[in-house]
Amino acid sequence: MDKQTIKDLKIPFLGITILLLILCIGTCIFINQSMEVPNSFQIWWNGVELWDVFILLFYSLPFTWVFYTEKKDNFYSYVAIRTDIQKYIKRKIITVLFLIFISNYLFNLISSFIVITMINPKVSLNSFSVETKIFGQMQLNHPYLFMSIYGLWKSFVITFMSISGIIIALYSRNLFLIAFGPFVIHAAIAYVFGNIRIPKLDITYTYSWNHLIRGPYDFLFMLFSLIIYGVIMVFLKRFMKRREKENELFSY
């Protein structure tokens, strides 16, 4: 872990986490007042899914600006004199990914606990079936345990998705590209798989457990979507690195 990076990202970490909590809980309150939802957990699912669509926008620039500023100021040239530059960058990447993971885990855990505890649904549990869902019965019988487990998986996937933002920040000096690039890449991937009628290969389905059926086929979709996204990240890194060398894409 890089202590300076943790210090630099302390305010973005707290700010983004609190902002997501406010937005999600506010959305859940609105859903409960305007819709009939079978239980408080489903209210949380509906509320959080709205902000999951834009989650990369929340994490891209606020958590990757440290790479942008150090590159812009030629700080890496100074670091290379004192230490191994590759180890320095890897340590910083691990720290940023760790902070994104913790931020997202806290956001999902705290927001779900508050909604489950404080928001009462308008209809009975009988109208909501979770028998075929992943850990479906645990959602109803042990919601806090379920969220503790589910939150770890979801935060891992979103952290994995955030690698695209780090790749762009490492090779670009264009703030607009750093801020919106990861979101556009993910939206394009989702659009392609949606049009070829294989939406479950979109990586967001790997943590949308209420849209997946418990069984081997959906677990295979989860695995393949992670592999596909990883391959895309490899090609993204190669593309960004080549374009940086050609000095054609970035503004100074």
C-alpha positions as CSV (number, residue, x, y, z in Angstrom):
1,M,0.0,0.0,0.0
2,D,1.1,3.5,-0.8
3,K,0.5,5.8,2.2
4,Q,0.7,9.0,0.2
5,T,-1.9,7.8,-2.3
6,I,-4.3,6.9,0.6
7,K,-3.7,10.4,2.0
8,D,-4.3,12.0,-1.4
9,L,-7.5,10.1,-2.0
10,K,-9.0,10.4,1.5
11,I,-11.4,13.2,0.5
12,P,-12.5,11.5,-2.8
13,F,-12.9,8.2,-0.9
14,L,-15.2,9.7,1.7
15,G,-17.0,12.1,-0.7
16,I,-17.9,9.4,-3.3
17,T,-18.9,6.9,-0.6
18,I,-21.2,9.3,1.2
19,L,-22.6,10.7,-2.1
20,L,-23.5,7.2,-3.3
21,L,-25.1,6.4,0.1
22,I,-27.3,9.6,-0.1
23,L,-28.3,9.0,-3.7
24,C,-29.1,5.3,-3.2
25,I,-31.1,5.8,0.1
26,G,-33.0,8.7,-1.4
27,T,-33.9,6.6,-4.5
28,C,-35.1,3.8,-2.2
29,I,-37.3,6.1,-0.2
30,F,-38.8,7.4,-3.5
31,I,-39.4,3.9,-4.8
32,N,-41.1,2.8,-1.6
33,Q,-43.4,5.8,-1.7
34,S,-44.3,5.5,-5.4
35,M,-44.3,1.8,-6.1
36,E,-45.5,-1.5,-4.6
37,V,-42.4,-3.5,-3.9
38,P,-42.6,-6.9,-2.1
39,N,-39.9,-6.4,0.5
40,S,-37.3,-4.0,1.7
41,F,-34.5,-5.9,0.1
42,Q,-36.2,-5.6,-3.3
43,I,-36.5,-1.9,-2.7
44,W,-32.7,-1.8,-2.2
45,W,-32.1,-3.8,-5.3
46,N,-34.2,-1.4,-7.4
47,G,-32.6,1.6,-5.9
48,V,-29.0,0.6,-6.2
49,E,-29.3,-0.7,-9.7
50,L,-30.0,2.8,-11.0
51,W,-26.7,4.1,-9.7
52,D,-24.8,0.9,-10.6
53,V,-25.3,2.0,-14.2
54,F,-23.2,5.1,-13.6
55,I,-20.8,3.6,-11.1
56,L,-17.7,4.0,-13.3
57,L,-18.4,7.7,-13.6
58,F,-18.2,8.0,-9.8
59,Y,-14.9,6.1,-9.6
60,S,-13.0,7.0,-12.7
61,L,-11.7,10.5,-12.3
62,P,-11.9,11.0,-8.5
63,F,-9.8,7.9,-7.9
64,T,-7.4,8.0,-10.9
65,W,-6.5,11.7,-11.0
66,V,-3.3,10.9,-9.0
67,F,-1.9,9.1,-12.1
68,Y,-2.9,12.0,-14.3
69,T,-1.2,14.7,-12.2
70,E,2.0,12.7,-11.7
71,K,2.3,12.0,-15.4
72,K,1.5,15.6,-16.3
73,D,4.1,16.9,-13.9
74,N,6.7,14.4,-15.1
75,F,6.9,13.1,-11.5
76,Y,7.7,9.6,-12.7
77,S,11.0,10.8,-14.0
78,Y,11.9,12.0,-10.5
79,V,10.7,8.7,-9.0
80,A,12.7,6.6,-11.4
81,I,15.9,8.2,-10.0
82,R,15.1,7.1,-6.5
83,T,13.3,3.8,-6.8
84,D,12.0,1.2,-9.2
85,I,9.3,3.0,-11.2
86,Q,7.4,-0.2,-12.1
87,K,7.2,-1.2,-8.4
88,Y,6.1,2.4,-7.5
89,I,3.3,2.4,-10.1
90,K,2.1,-1.1,-9.2
91,R,2.0,-0.2,-5.5
92,K,-0.1,2.9,-6.4
93,I,-2.4,0.9,-8.6
94,I,-3.0,-1.7,-5.8
95,T,-3.8,1.1,-3.4
96,V,-6.3,2.8,-5.7
97,L,-8.0,-0.5,-6.4
98,F,-8.2,-1.3,-2.7
99,L,-9.8,2.1,-2.0
100,I,-12.4,1.6,-4.7
101,F,-13.1,-1.9,-3.3
102,I,-13.6,-0.6,0.2
103,S,-15.6,2.4,-0.9
104,N,-18.0,0.3,-2.9
105,Y,-18.3,-2.4,-0.2
106,L,-19.1,0.2,2.4
107,F,-21.6,1.9,0.1
108,N,-23.5,-1.4,-0.6
109,L,-23.3,-2.7,2.9
110,I,-24.4,0.5,4.7
111,S,-27.1,1.4,2.2
112,S,-28.6,-2.1,2.3
113,F,-28.6,-2.3,6.1
114,I,-30.3,1.1,6.4
115,V,-32.9,0.2,3.8
116,I,-33.6,-3.2,5.2
117,T,-33.8,-1.9,8.8
118,M,-35.7,1.4,8.3
119,I,-37.9,1.1,5.2
120,N,-41.0,-0.9,5.4
121,P,-42.6,-2.3,2.2
122,K,-46.2,-1.9,1.3
123,V,-47.0,-5.5,0.3
124,S,-46.3,-8.9,1.7
125,L,-43.3,-11.1,1.2
126,N,-45.5,-13.8,-0.5
127,S,-45.5,-11.9,-3.8
128,F,-41.7,-12.1,-4.1
129,S,-40.1,-15.3,-5.1
130,V,-36.4,-15.9,-4.7
131,E,-36.2,-19.7,-4.8
132,T,-34.3,-19.8,-8.1
133,K,-32.0,-16.9,-7.4
134,I,-28.4,-17.2,-6.2
135,F,-28.5,-17.4,-2.4
136,G,-32.2,-16.6,-2.7
137,Q,-33.5,-17.9,0.6
138,M,-30.6,-16.2,2.4
139,Q,-31.9,-12.9,1.0
140,L,-35.1,-13.3,2.9
141,N,-34.0,-15.2,6.0
142,H,-30.6,-13.7,6.6
143,P,-30.4,-10.5,4.6
144,Y,-27.4,-9.0,6.6
145,L,-25.3,-12.2,6.0
146,F,-26.3,-12.2,2.4
147,M,-25.2,-8.6,1.9
148,S,-21.9,-9.2,3.7
149,I,-21.2,-12.0,1.1
150,Y,-22.8,-10.4,-1.9
151,G,-21.1,-7.0,-1.2
152,L,-17.7,-8.6,-1.4
153,W,-18.4,-10.2,-4.8
154,K,-20.0,-7.1,-6.2
155,S,-17.2,-4.8,-5.0
156,F,-14.6,-7.2,-6.5
157,V,-16.3,-7.0,-9.9
158,I,-16.7,-3.2,-9.9
159,T,-13.0,-2.9,-8.8
160,F,-12.1,-5.1,-11.7
161,M,-14.1,-2.9,-14.0
162,S,-12.3,0.1,-12.7
163,I,-9.0,-1.1,-14.1
164,S,-10.0,0.4,-17.4
165,G,-9.9,3.9,-15.7
166,I,-6.4,3.3,-14.4
167,I,-5.2,2.1,-17.8
168,I,-6.5,5.3,-19.5
169,A,-5.1,7.5,-16.7
170,L,-1.7,6.0,-17.0
171,Y,-1.4,6.6,-20.8
172,S,-3.5,9.7,-21.3
173,R,-3.3,13.4,-20.5
174,N,-6.9,14.0,-21.6
175,L,-9.1,14.6,-18.5
176,F,-12.3,14.1,-20.5
177,L,-11.1,10.7,-21.7
178,I,-10.1,9.7,-18.2
179,A,-13.4,10.8,-16.7
180,F,-15.8,9.3,-19.3
181,G,-13.7,6.6,-21.1
182,P,-14.4,3.7,-18.8
183,F,-18.1,4.4,-18.8
184,V,-18.2,4.6,-22.6
185,I,-16.2,1.4,-23.0
186,H,-18.6,-0.5,-20.7
187,A,-21.7,1.0,-22.4
188,A,-20.3,-0.1,-25.7
189,I,-19.7,-3.6,-24.5
190,A,-23.2,-3.8,-23.0
191,Y,-24.7,-2.5,-26.3
192,V,-22.9,-5.1,-28.4
193,F,-23.9,-8.0,-26.2
194,G,-27.5,-6.7,-26.0
195,N,-27.7,-6.5,-29.8
196,I,-26.4,-10.0,-30.4
197,R,-29.0,-11.1,-27.7
198,I,-26.4,-12.4,-25.2
199,P,-26.9,-9.7,-22.5
200,K,-25.7,-12.0,-19.7
201,L,-22.1,-11.7,-21.1
202,D,-22.2,-8.1,-20.0
203,I,-20.0,-8.0,-16.9
204,T,-22.7,-6.2,-14.8
205,Y,-24.7,-9.4,-14.8
206,T,-22.0,-11.1,-12.7
207,Y,-23.2,-9.0,-9.7
208,S,-26.9,-8.7,-10.7
209,W,-27.8,-11.8,-8.7
210,N,-31.5,-11.1,-8.8
211,H,-31.4,-11.3,-12.6
212,L,-29.5,-14.6,-12.6
213,I,-30.8,-18.2,-12.1
214,R,-29.0,-20.5,-9.7
215,G,-27.4,-23.1,-11.9
216,P,-24.3,-24.0,-14.0
217,Y,-25.3,-22.0,-17.1
218,D,-25.5,-18.6,-15.4
219,F,-22.3,-19.3,-13.5
220,L,-20.6,-20.0,-16.8
221,F,-21.9,-16.6,-18.1
222,M,-20.4,-15.0,-15.0
223,L,-17.0,-16.6,-15.7
224,F,-17.0,-15.8,-19.4
225,S,-18.0,-12.2,-18.9
226,L,-15.0,-11.7,-16.5
227,I,-12.7,-13.3,-19.0
228,I,-14.0,-11.2,-21.9
229,Y,-13.6,-8.0,-19.9
230,G,-10.1,-9.0,-18.9
231,V,-9.2,-9.6,-22.6
232,I,-10.6,-6.2,-23.5
233,M,-8.5,-4.6,-20.8
234,V,-5.4,-6.2,-22.3
235,F,-6.2,-4.8,-25.7
236,L,-7.1,-1.4,-24.2
237,K,-3.7,-1.2,-22.6
238,R,-1.9,-2.1,-25.8
239,F,-3.9,0.4,-27.7
240,M,-3.4,3.3,-25.2
241,K,0.3,2.5,-25.0
242,R,0.8,2.6,-28.8
243,R,-1.3,5.8,-29.2
244,E,0.8,7.5,-26.5
245,K,4.0,6.7,-28.3
246,E,2.5,8.0,-31.6
247,N,1.5,11.2,-29.7
248,E,-1.8,11.5,-31.7
249,L,-4.6,11.0,-29.2
250,F,-3.8,13.1,-26.2
251,S,-3.9,16.8,-25.5
252,Y,-1.2,18.6,-23.6
